[in-house]
């Protein structure tokens, strides 16, 4: 473990102290947890964007997609707990 110094305004320091007290944590623990949450959020965002880039590249390469209406029907069935066959990607203009 290492030490890092951060400079925050007195107003933010007071807000952190109040929030930490409400959460039953020390200000230090609260700050460390907040930094960890922010780092995880950014990592998840980067993973999401990476996945989106890969999917877009696959669409550009193959020209295949799933029409929104077809996907919507599938997702609604799944959300309702009904069995549903996963739709296959197709080139635009082809019927399912």
FENURSUL-V573243 format. One record per residue. RES is the residue in one small letter. PSI is psi as a letter, one per 20 degrees, with the letter a starting at -180 (none if undefined). OMEGA is omega in whole degrees, -180 to 180 (NA if undefined). Layout:
RES_PSI_OMEGA, RES_PSI_OMEGA
This chain:
x_q_179, x_r_-179, x_p_176, x_p_178, x_p_174, x_q_179, x_p_179, x_q_-180, x_q_178, x_h_179, x_g_180, x_h_178, x_g_179, x_g_178, x_g_179, x_g_-179, x_g_180, x_g_-180, x_g_180, x_g_180, x_g_178, x_h_-178, x_i_-180, x_k_-178, x_r_172, x_q_177, x_g_179, x_g_180, x_h_179, x_g_-180, x_g_-180, x_g_179, x_g_180, x_g_179, x_g_179, x_g_179, x_g_180, x_g_178, x_g_179, x_g_179, x_g_180, x_h_177, x_g_179, x_h_178, x_g_179, x_g_177, x_g_179, x_g_-180, x_h_177, x_g_178, x_g_179, x_g_179, x_g_178, x_g_180, x_g_178, x_g_179, x_h_179, x_h_178, x_g_180, x_g_-178, x_g_-174, x_h_-175, x_j_-177, x_p_178, x_r_173, x_p_179, x_q_-176, x_g_-178, x_g_178, x_g_-180, x_h_179, x_g_179, x_g_179, x_g_-178, x_h_178, x_g_179, x_g_180, x_g_-180, x_h_179, x_i_179, x_j_180, x_q_176, x_q_-179, x_p_178, x_p_-179, x_p_-178, x_q_179, x_q_177, x_q_-180, x_r_174, x_q_180, x_q_178, x_i_177, x_p_179, x_q_-179, x_none_NA
